Amino acid sequence: MSKTWTFIGGVIAGNVGVFTAAGVALELNTRKGCNYGSMDEPQRLALPENKDR
């Protein structure tokens, strides 16, 4: 029975860790002033042009 509770506790702890890491990453991106949301999709996906030619 204790192995079952250990497994369930590990699954819950893993899920909490994943969601915590995602929340921290999102918070850090918004604090940096990341402005990906202000660009429209084609501009964001466009490849940079070579300026040497």
Backbone as CSV, one residue per row, in Angstrom:
resi,resn,N_x,N_y,N_z,CA_x,CA_y,CA_z,C_x,C_y,C_z
1,MET,0.823,-1.199,0.000,0.000,0.000,0.000,0.863,1.257,0.000
2,SER,2.015,1.234,0.686,2.839,2.436,0.746,3.481,2.737,-0.612
3,LYS,3.759,1.709,-1.413,4.308,1.945,-2.756,3.295,2.688,-3.618
4,THR,2.037,2.362,-3.448,0.989,3.040,-4.212,0.912,4.510,-3.834
5,TRP,0.948,4.793,-2.555,0.895,6.190,-2.108,2.151,6.956,-2.516
6,THR,3.300,6.282,-2.523,4.535,6.919,-2.979,4.432,7.280,-4.450
7,PHE,3.888,6.371,-5.250,3.717,6.633,-6.675,2.753,7.798,-6.908
8,ILE,1.631,7.786,-6.225,0.641,8.860,-6.385,1.228,10.200,-5.951
9,GLY,1.973,10.195,-4.852,2.625,11.427,-4.399,3.653,11.933,-5.398
10,GLY,4.387,11.016,-6.022,5.364,11.414,-7.039,4.711,12.010,-8.264
11,VAL,3.598,11.422,-8.681,2.868,11.953,-9.842,2.341,13.349,-9.536
12,ILE,1.787,13.537,-8.361,1.253,14.853,-7.991,2.382,15.875,-7.891
13,ALA,3.492,15.489,-7.271,4.628,16.410,-7.142,5.194,16.771,-8.514
14,GLY,5.250,15.804,-9.422,5.740,16.088,-10.773,4.846,17.057,-11.511
15,ASN,3.540,16.879,-11.403,2.605,17.789,-12.062,2.700,19.196,-11.487
16,VAL,2.807,19.279,-10.170,2.946,20.599,-9.540,4.235,21.264,-9.996
17,GLY,5.305,20.508,-10.112,6.580,21.060,-10.570,6.524,21.575,-11.992
18,VAL,5.869,20.842,-12.863,5.758,21.269,-14.263,4.957,22.565,-14.371
19,PHE,3.832,22.631,-13.674,3.010,23.835,-13.748,3.688,25.024,-13.073
20,THR,4.456,24.774,-12.018,5.199,25.858,-11.374,6.283,26.398,-12.301
21,ALA,7.004,25.505,-12.959,8.045,25.940,-13.889,7.450,26.726,-15.054
22,ALA,6.304,26.294,-15.562,5.663,27.018,-16.658,5.215,28.405,-16.191
23,GLY,4.676,28.493,-14.987,4.256,29.794,-14.459,5.421,30.734,-14.245
24,VAL,6.533,30.213,-13.743,7.722,31.045,-13.536,8.274,31.521,-14.871
25,ALA,8.334,30.639,-15.869,8.843,31.028,-17.181,7.958,32.095,-17.814
26,LEU,6.661,31.962,-17.670,5.744,32.952,-18.216,5.918,34.295,-17.521
27,GLU,6.082,34.268,-16.219,6.271,35.505,-15.457,7.584,36.190,-15.840
28,LEU,8.642,35.411,-16.028,9.923,35.999,-16.406,9.868,36.601,-17.806
29,ASN,9.143,35.963,-18.725,9.016,36.513,-20.073,8.238,37.822,-20.066
30,THR,7.219,37.928,-19.250,6.450,39.170,-19.222,7.217,40.273,-18.521
31,ARG,8.060,39.946,-17.562,8.866,40.965,-16.883,9.947,41.529,-17.784
32,LYS,10.499,40.692,-18.673,11.552,41.151,-19.581,11.022,42.119,-20.619
33,GLY,9.728,42.207,-20.754,9.154,43.066,-21.779,9.157,42.393,-23.127
34,CYS,9.020,41.117,-23.126,8.989,40.342,-24.362,7.752,40.760,-25.155
35,ASN,7.940,41.227,-26.377,6.819,41.771,-27.139,6.453,40.886,-28.320
36,TYR,6.483,39.572,-28.143,6.102,38.682,-29.234,4.631,38.832,-29.582
37,GLY,3.795,39.194,-28.632,2.379,39.314,-28.889,2.037,40.492,-29.770
38,SER,2.915,41.501,-29.823,2.613,42.681,-30.614,2.942,42.490,-32.094
39,MET,3.712,41.458,-32.435,4.057,41.202,-33.833,2.998,40.302,-34.449
40,ASP,2.697,40.542,-35.717,1.752,39.651,-36.371,2.480,38.401,-36.858
41,GLU,1.728,37.361,-37.143,2.281,36.041,-37.411,3.251,35.996,-38.600
42,PRO,2.940,36.560,-39.773,3.896,36.477,-40.893,5.217,37.186,-40.595
43,GLN,5.164,38.293,-39.880,6.390,39.016,-39.568,7.252,38.205,-38.601
44,ARG,6.647,37.530,-37.670,7.377,36.745,-36.691,7.998,35.511,-37.329
45,LEU,7.331,34.933,-38.352,7.835,33.738,-38.989,8.783,34.018,-40.151
46,ALA,8.927,35.260,-40.564,9.766,35.595,-41.707,11.236,35.375,-41.364
47,LEU,11.985,34.875,-42.348,13.419,34.686,-42.169,14.128,36.023,-42.317
48,PRO,15.192,36.241,-41.560,15.929,37.497,-41.689,16.633,37.558,-43.045
49,GLU,16.713,38.744,-43.607,17.370,38.919,-44.899,18.871,39.070,-44.710
50,ASN,19.630,38.579,-45.683,21.079,38.696,-45.643,21.464,40.083,-46.120
51,LYS,22.161,40.857,-45.315,22.517,42.218,-45.679,23.875,42.319,-46.333
52,ASP,24.612,41.193,-46.443,25.940,41.199,-47.055,25.869,41.247,-48.575
53,ARG,24.775,40.883,-49.176,24.679,40.800,-50.646,24.242,42.102,-51.238
